[in-house]
Amino acid sequence: MIVSGPAFIWRRSASQSAVRSFDEAFALVRSDLSLQAESNPVFAAHLEMLDDPMLRDAVQEGLQSGLSPSDALDAARDGIVAMFEGIDDEYLRARADDVRDIFGRLRAAMAGESSGGQVQMPGGCILVAEELLPSDTALIDFKALGGILCHKGSSTSHVCIIARAKGVPIQVGADISGIKDGDTVQVDDPLSGSLQSIASRARASGLKVYVNAANLDEIRSGLAAGAEGVGIFRTEFLFLNRSSMPSREEHAAIYREALLACAGSPLTLRTMDIGGDKDLPYLPLTAEDNPFLGLRGIRFSMLHQDVFIPQLQGALDAAGSVRELHPEWFEEGSPLHLIIPMVSKAEEILQVRALLSSLDPDYGRLLELGIMIETPAAVLDAPALAAESDFFSVGTNDLTQYIMAADRGNASVGYLYDSFAPPVRRALELTVRAAHDATIPVGICGEMASDPRATGILIDLGFDSLSLSRLEPIQ
């Protein structure tokens, strides 16, 4: 969608009140987020991040070491942001913006600043900003906007999700230099208003429509918007931003709640996609020259089984507990689908099956086991992998960068990172053929599934399901 209108330059304003201690600021921010979380899952996720003990501990550690309150906030923020920015997952990497937003709220509250009410803006204007944070959206009159133009930001950021959910086109990464209030500007957003239309078109063609999620609130909002299940539940949030390894019980509690939220619809839980490009405080990792080709996904999991096995145990526990409550959900197969990332050979699937069997010899009654197709090796050996898998799911983000040998985060080779390139399409064809020859379902959960330009292609290729990066009703 392309829209144009007069520019309205976004400027933050604040009123000044008494300076607060960190504890006072924390309580104030928590109160504000709690109110906003009641009607917006984005702020529910922010509240969850704020309540993570690691955040508060990081600030207190800085204060105890003699840093000023401001410097302690900065040090804690920078450490947590670096952790998220090192993740090789565009969606999770974009959560660094949410961390900055939370710390921005804390800083403002400590400084005694309190934001005013909703900013008045002319109808049909294009809001132009260097950067927008989720907290800014509470001050924006979306009904007045024709669109949003930002210099900084990610297409998977929460600001983009909020804007599109409200039917407002948004373009990030734009050159806004020289734009003045009143100038006529243009917003080009191919995704605006398209996700529900993609869903409708996919359903009309017989495809299942799922949603991608990184926490429980995103599962609930996606299902409420009409998703028929969860195509990928990223579990990395359980491992990051904390000082100790998640326990079997913690895994089980989260997965049980997610299964109950899905109410018998599929929940595809991706096992931990941790690797050498991330730093876990409780598990120091060796730096790698090329982490994209290094120890990540299933490779990491099998080397660090002390971290991996509690996740498998938690998944089995959750499925067993839910099966006792709702045996009818398991009559035609388990709604819990466990999916392994970064698989390159059949041996890796068999290793996971052996682990599951050692934990529960009859694990097949509790879950189905599938793999991510995201390496060229997985595509070329797809028939052998399909023979050992219950289902396939294609991650086009990584698959594209590996096939085209183009780092998706490197703008200099951005012209090569193209999911519509003939070699990528050929890989998708081979994957679908292998899955269907083995009579297993194959879905797609990468960003390509959420691109309206790709919908017809994916339908024609024969995919059984699309998992959209966001699926929220327009409010």
C-alpha positions in Angstrom: 0.0 0.0 0.0 1.3 3.5 -0.9 -0.2 6.6 0.7 0.9 10.2 0.8 0.1 13.3 2.9 1.5 16.3 4.7 4.3 15.5 7.1 3.9 15.9 10.8 7.3 15.8 12.6 7.2 13.8 15.8 8.7 15.6 18.7 8.7 14.2 22.3 7.7 16.6 25.0 7.6 16.0 28.8 6.7 17.9 32.0 9.0 17.9 34.9 8.3 16.8 38.5 10.2 15.5 41.4 13.3 13.3 40.8 12.7 9.7 41.9 14.8 6.8 43.1 15.2 3.7 41.0 12.7 1.7 43.1 10.2 4.5 42.9 10.6 4.8 39.1 10.4 1.0 38.8 7.1 1.0 40.7 5.7 3.9 38.6 6.7 2.3 35.3 5.3 -1.1 36.4 2.0 0.6 37.3 1.7 2.3 33.9 2.6 -0.8 32.0 0.1 -2.9 34.0 -2.7 -0.5 32.9 -1.6 -0.5 29.3 -1.2 -4.3 29.3 -4.9 -4.8 30.0 -5.7 -3.8 26.4 -2.5 -4.3 24.5 -0.4 -7.5 24.3 2.7 -5.5 23.3 2.7 -3.8 26.7 1.9 -7.1 28.4 5.2 -8.4 26.9 7.0 -5.2 28.1 5.6 -5.9 31.6 6.9 -9.4 31.4 10.4 -8.1 30.5 10.3 -5.5 33.2 9.4 -8.2 35.8 12.3 -10.4 34.8 14.7 -10.5 37.8 17.7 -10.1 35.6 16.7 -6.6 34.6 16.4 -5.3 38.1 19.5 -7.3 39.2 21.6 -5.7 36.4 20.6 -2.2 37.5 21.3 -3.0 41.2 24.6 -4.4 40.4 25.6 -1.2 38.7 24.4 0.9 41.6 26.3 -1.3 44.1 29.5 -1.0 42.1 29.4 2.8 42.5 27.8 3.9 39.2 25.4 6.8 39.2 21.7 5.8 38.7 21.9 7.1 35.1 25.0 5.2 34.3 23.7 2.0 36.0 20.6 2.2 33.8 22.8 2.6 30.7 25.1 -0.3 31.6 22.2 -2.6 32.3 20.4 -1.6 29.1 23.5 -2.0 27.0 24.2 -5.5 28.3 20.6 -6.8 27.7 20.3 -5.0 24.3 23.6 -6.6 23.2 22.2 -10.0 24.1 19.1 -9.6 21.9 21.0 -8.0 19.0 23.3 -11.0 18.9 20.4 -13.4 18.1 20.1 -14.7 14.6 16.4 -14.3 14.5 15.0 -11.1 13.0 11.9 -11.1 15.2 13.8 -11.7 18.5 16.5 -9.3 17.5 13.9 -6.6 17.1 13.0 -7.0 20.8 16.2 -5.0 21.5 14.0 -2.0 20.7 11.5 -3.0 23.4 14.4 -3.2 25.9 15.5 0.3 25.0 11.9 1.5 25.4 11.6 0.0 28.9 14.8 1.6 30.0 13.7 4.8 28.4 10.6 4.7 30.6 12.7 4.0 33.7 15.1 6.9 32.9 12.2 9.3 32.3 10.6 8.3 35.5 13.8 8.6 37.5 14.3 12.1 36.0 10.8 13.1 37.2 9.5 13.4 33.6 5.9 12.5 32.9 4.5 12.5 29.4 1.4 14.5 28.6 -1.7 13.4 26.8 -2.3 12.4 23.3 -0.6 14.6 20.7 -2.9 16.5 18.5 -2.2 16.1 14.8 -4.0 17.0 11.6 -6.1 14.4 9.9 -4.5 12.4 7.1 -1.0 13.5 8.0 2.1 11.3 7.7 3.9 11.1 11.1 7.6 11.4 10.4 10.0 10.3 13.2 13.7 9.4 13.6 12.5 6.5 15.7 9.2 5.5 17.4 9.1 3.3 20.5 6.0 1.3 21.7 5.6 3.8 24.6 5.2 6.6 22.1 2.1 4.8 20.6 0.1 5.7 23.7 0.4 9.4 22.7 -0.4 8.9 19.0 -3.9 9.5 17.5 -3.8 6.7 15.0 -7.3 7.7 13.7 -5.8 10.9 12.4 -2.9 9.3 10.6 -2.5 8.6 7.0 0.8 6.7 7.6 4.0 6.7 9.5 7.6 7.2 8.1 10.5 6.3 10.4 14.3 6.3 9.8 15.1 3.7 12.5 13.3 0.5 13.2 12.6 -3.0 12.0 9.7 -4.3 10.0 9.1 -6.8 12.8 9.2 -4.2 15.6 6.3 -3.8 17.9 5.6 -0.3 16.6 5.1 -1.8 13.1 2.8 -4.5 14.6 0.7 -1.9 16.5 0.5 0.4 13.5 -0.6 -2.3 11.1 -3.0 -3.7 13.6 -4.7 -0.3 13.6 -4.7 -0.2 9.8 -2.0 2.5 9.5 0.7 1.9 6.8 4.3 2.3 8.2 7.6 2.4 6.5 10.9 2.0 8.4 14.5 2.6 7.2 13.4 5.7 5.3 15.6 8.7 4.6 13.8 11.5 6.4 16.6 14.1 6.2 15.3 17.5 5.1 11.6 16.7 5.6 9.8 19.6 7.2 6.3 20.0 8.7 3.8 20.2 5.9 5.9 18.7 3.2 4.1 16.1 1.1 5.7 12.7 1.8 4.9 9.1 0.7 4.8 5.9 2.7 5.3 2.6 0.9 4.2 -0.4 3.1 3.5 -3.6 1.2 2.3 -5.4 4.4 -0.2 -2.8 5.6 -3.7 -4.3 5.7 -2.4 -7.4 4.0 -2.1 -10.0 6.7 -5.9 -10.7 7.1 -6.2 -10.7 3.3 -3.3 -13.2 3.1 -5.1 -15.4 5.7 -8.4 -15.2 3.8 -6.8 -16.1 0.5 -4.8 -19.0 2.0 -8.0 -20.4 3.7 -9.9 -20.2 0.5 -7.2 -22.4 -1.1 -7.4 -25.0 1.6 -4.3 -23.9 3.6 -4.2 -23.7 7.3 -3.3 -20.3 8.7 -1.2 -20.2 11.8 0.6 -17.4 13.7 4.2 -17.0 14.8 4.7 -16.1 18.5 7.5 -15.3 21.0 5.4 -15.3 24.2 2.0 -16.3 25.6 0.4 -12.9 24.9 1.3 -13.2 21.2 -0.3 -16.6 21.1 -3.5 -15.3 22.7 -3.7 -12.3 20.4 -3.0 -14.3 17.3 -5.7 -16.9 18.1 -8.2 -14.2 19.0 -7.6 -12.8 15.5 -8.5 -16.1 13.9 -5.3 -18.1 13.7 -5.9 -21.8 13.6 -2.9 -22.6 15.7 0.7 -21.5 16.3 3.1 -22.3 13.5 6.2 -21.5 15.5 6.5 -20.7 19.2 10.0 -19.3 19.8 11.3 -20.5 23.1 14.4 -18.4 23.3 12.7 -15.9 25.7 13.0 -18.6 28.4 16.8 -18.8 28.1 17.7 -15.1 27.6 17.7 -12.2 30.0 18.2 -14.3 33.1 21.0 -15.4 35.3 20.2 -19.2 35.6 19.2 -22.0 33.3 15.4 -22.5 33.0 14.2 -25.6 34.9 12.1 -28.5 33.7 9.2 -27.1 35.8 9.5 -23.6 34.2 9.4 -25.1 30.7 6.4 -27.3 31.6 4.4 -24.4 33.1 4.9 -22.2 30.0 4.1 -24.9 27.5 1.1 -26.1 29.5 -0.3 -22.6 29.5 0.4 -22.3 25.7 -1.3 -25.7 25.0 -4.4 -24.7 27.0 -4.6 -21.4 25.2 -4.5 -23.2 21.9 -7.4 -25.4 23.1 -6.5 -28.4 21.0 -5.2 -26.5 17.9 -1.6 -27.1 17.0 1.2 -25.5 19.0 4.5 -25.8 17.2 7.2 -25.4 19.8 10.7 -24.7 18.4 13.4 -26.1 20.5 16.0 -23.7 21.7 17.8 -21.9 18.8 20.8 -20.8 20.9 24.3 -20.6 19.4 27.7 -19.0 19.4 26.3 -15.6 18.4 24.6 -15.2 21.8 25.9 -14.8 25.3 24.1 -16.7 28.1 25.4 -15.5 31.5 25.0 -19.0 33.0 26.6 -20.7 30.1 29.6 -18.8 28.6 30.0 -19.6 24.9 33.2 -19.6 22.9 33.3 -16.8 20.3 33.0 -18.0 16.7 34.4 -16.4 13.6 31.3 -17.3 11.7 28.4 -18.1 14.1 25.9 -18.4 11.2 27.8 -21.6 10.2 28.7 -22.6 13.7 27.3 -24.1 16.9 23.6 -23.2 16.8 20.2 -24.8 16.8 20.3 -28.6 17.1 24.1 -28.6 17.0 24.1 -26.5 20.2 21.3 -28.6 21.8 23.1 -31.9 21.4 26.4 -30.5 22.7 24.7 -29.0 25.8 22.2 -31.6 26.7 22.1 -30.4 30.3 20.2 -27.4 28.9 18.3 -29.3 26.2 17.0 -32.2 28.2 15.0 -30.1 30.7 13.2 -28.5 27.7 12.3 -31.9 26.3 11.2 -33.0 29.7 9.1 -29.9 30.2 7.4 -30.4 26.8 6.5 -34.0 27.7 5.3 -33.0 31.1 3.1 -30.2 29.7 1.6 -32.5 27.0 1.0 -35.2 29.6 -0.8 -32.8 32.0 -3.0 -31.4 29.3 -3.8 -34.8 27.9 -5.2 -35.8 31.3 -7.4 -32.7 31.3 -8.5 -32.9 27.6 -7.9 -36.4 26.1 -10.2 -35.4 23.2 -7.5 -33.0 22.0 -5.2 -36.0 21.4 -7.6 -38.3 19.6 -6.3 -37.5 16.1 -2.7 -36.9 17.1 -1.1 -34.6 19.6 -1.6 -30.8 19.3 2.0 -30.4 20.6 4.4 -30.3 17.6 8.1 -30.1 18.6 10.3 -28.7 15.8 14.1 -28.8 15.6 16.0 -25.9 14.1 19.1 -26.0 11.9 18.8 -29.7 10.9 21.3 -30.8 8.2 21.2 -34.6 8.4 18.8 -37.4 9.4 21.1 -38.4 12.2 20.2 -35.3 14.1 16.5 -36.2 14.1 17.3 -39.7 15.2 19.4 -38.3 18.1 16.4 -36.3 19.3 14.1 -39.2 19.0 16.6 -41.3 21.1 16.6 -38.6 23.8 12.8 -38.4 23.8 12.6 -42.2 23.9 14.9 -42.3 26.9 12.6 -39.9 28.7 9.4 -41.6 27.7 9.4 -44.7 25.5 5.9 -43.9 24.4 6.5 -40.2 23.7 4.7 -40.4 20.4 1.4 -40.2 22.2 2.3 -36.8 23.6 3.9 -35.0 20.7 4.8 -35.0 17.0 8.4 -34.3 15.9 9.3 -32.2 12.9 12.2 -30.1 11.6 12.9 -26.7 10.2 14.1 -26.7 6.6 16.5 -23.8 6.6 19.8 -25.3 5.3 20.7 -26.2 1.8 21.7 -29.7 3.1 18.2 -30.2 4.4 16.7 -29.3 1.0 19.0 -31.6 -0.9 18.5 -34.5 1.5 14.8 -33.8 2.1 13.5 -37.3 1.2 15.7 -38.9 3.8 14.7 -36.3 6.4 11.0 -36.7 5.6 11.3 -40.4 6.3 12.2 -39.6 9.9 10.0 -36.6 10.5 6.3 -36.1 11.2 6.2 -32.7 9.4 8.4 -30.0 7.8 8.3 -26.2 8.4 10.4 -24.0 6.1 12.2 -21.0 7.6 12.7 -18.8 4.5 14.8 -16.2 6.3 17.8 -18.5 7.0 17.1 -20.6 3.9 17.4 -17.6 1.7 20.6 -16.3 3.2 22.3 -19.8 3.1 21.2 -20.5 -0.5 22.2 -17.1 -1.8 25.3 -16.9 0.4 24.2 -13.4 1.5 24.1 -12.3 5.1 20.6 -10.9 5.6 22.0 -8.3 8.0 24.6 -7.0 5.5 23.2 -4.1 3.4 26.1 -4.4 1.0 24.8 -7.8 -0.2 21.2 -7.0 0.2 20.5 -7.3 -3.5 21.3 -11.0 -3.2 19.1 -11.6 -0.2 15.9 -12.3 -2.2 13.4 -15.0 -1.2 11.9 -14.7 -4.7 15.2 -15.7 -6.4 14.9 -18.8 -8.7 17.3 -20.9 -6.6 15.1 -20.3 -3.5 12.0 -21.2 -5.3 13.6 -24.4 -6.6 14.5 -25.2 -3.0 10.9 -24.7 -1.9 9.7 -27.0 -4.8 12.0 -29.8 -3.7 11.0 -29.5 -0.1 7.3 -29.6 -0.8 7.7 -32.6 -3.2 9.7 -34.6 -0.6 7.2 -33.9 2.1 4.2 -34.9 0.0 6.0 -38.0 -1.3 6.4 -39.0 2.3 2.8 -38.0 3.1 3.8 -35.5 5.8 2.5 -31.9 5.9 4.8 -29.0 5.1 4.3 -25.4 6.2 6.2 -22.2 5.9 6.9 -19.9 8.9 9.5 -17.4 7.6 8.8 -13.8 6.6 7.9 -14.9 3.1 4.6 -16.3 4.5 3.6 -12.8 5.5 4.5 -11.2 2.2 1.4 -10.7 0.0 3.5 -10.9 -3.1 4.4 -14.5 -2.2 0.9 -15.8 -1.3 0.0 -17.0 -4.8 3.4 -18.6 -5.3 3.2 -20.6 -2.0 -0.3 -21.8 -2.8 0.8 -22.9 -6.2 3.8 -24.7 -4.8 1.5 -26.8 -2.6 2.3 -25.7 0.9 -0.2 -27.0 3.5 0.0 -24.1 5.9 1.2 -20.6 6.3 2.4 -19.2 9.6 2.1 -15.4 9.6 4.5 -13.2 11.6 1.6 -11.3 13.0 -2.1 -11.7 12.9 -4.1 -9.1 14.8 -7.5 -7.7 14.3 -7.8 -4.0 13.3 -9.0 -2.1 16.3 
